[in-house]
């Protein structure tokens, strides 16, 4: 195993390096996805419409689940896998860009995951709108050599076409639900229906050919709907669908409470992480209560909650009445969301000493400084070395750096100004009301927006090894460099007891 980003700058992917062989897996022509494009933003408008005119996700999901039940899906929505008490599985989040960022993860994932029993995609299988015609290059092609089933929970982008393609791919060609009655004119529902993005009639014509790329018997796995549970060995893995706006409907909430009962140890996988960026997001359930209420209930025996949506890795070991639940962000498949904007962590009694993230904040700041130095044609001013970025982050947050900065690192007025302009977090006692909105605005609007840059990409994936005694969770890096493809660095590891 090669050095990690906590060991050396080279382990993080900095410095001269041979680009990985992942490009050989990619299609001859890759359409670059830009989130700054008006065309992309218009196609992905359903999330905004749902927030303005009411979210129809719950009703659509209910009709989809009813159709699945009519087709013979198990009523409890539990997939029962005949695996031994010791088995392994992968978790990848937010995979579906179809570009260098996605494919750069594949060689290391295949190497580390070659003996795993299955994989789970946690949120956003296909960008930008979950179209059926995108599954060829963004799902079947990249994972054609993974020789085990892949299950998935949808993210908000999979819902931008009402989940039709997702259901066809993962739920045995599920038929679409019956349409809702036409809304009354000039109501909120009428305006939403008028502006709603829907798939084209011709979408999905290439899906049959795409399926041939993952047609081996050992690769097949059908799930009973957009939310499900997997019983495997000593654990139950529970996957929930948080729809367009990061909440769940009352029907799914009732199922979650029922499937969570009993002494079996459980791992939650969700499209919306419950702890992220130093904040608690418990995930509301329609009609009352939250997902985290269910996770924290000692009678439900959850040991971990893993969420996608945010494109980096974070881990919060939260003490709940004397037992530790590992809350993990694992959205490492698409362009990297900044970690340098995360303030010094102090949430649910989790401190910086306990918190882990990848990329390290200094590497994140160095990455963004180079990106915006190029975009703004201000490289000499904006670009920070990884050592300079590491040093200024440590100063602003008052923390020990994850990797010691080089002896040449100096914190100057320029490095402090660049760090501030790029939204670098600070200490909770020094975070003003003004700075918090600025940091949120930066995170939402000034992320890369497209994969038009070169390694290191700072992507990641998880491997979980389950025994009757414990779950070993490991986060592996994928930088896009050849060295890290051959020996994917181990960026974090934790053993979760089951006894």
Secondary structure, 3 states (H helix, E strand, C coil): CCCCCCCCHHHHCCCCCCECHHHHHCCCCCCCCCCCCHHHHHHCCHHHHHHHHCCCHHHHHHHHHHHHHHCCCCCCCEEEECCCCCEEEEEEECCCCCCHHHHHHHHHHHHHCCCCCEEEEECCCCCCCCCHHHHHHHHHCCCCCCCCEEEEECCCCHHHHCCHHHHHHHCCCCCCCCCCCCCCCCCHHHHHHHHCCCCCCCCCCCHHHHHHHHCCHHHCCCCCCCCEEEEECCEEEEEECCCCCCCECHHHHHHHHHHCCCCCEEEEEECCCCEECCEECCCEECCCCEHHHHHHCCCCCEEEEEECCCCCEEEEEEEECCEEEEEEEECCCCCCCCCCCCCCCEECCEECCCCEEECCHHHHHHHHHHHHHHHCCCHHHHCCCHHHHHHHHHHHHCCCCCCCCCCCCCCCHHHHHHHHHCCCCCCHHHCCHHHHHHHHHHHHHCCCCCCCCCCCCCEEEEEEEECCCEEEEEEEEECCEHHHHHCCCEEEEEEEECC
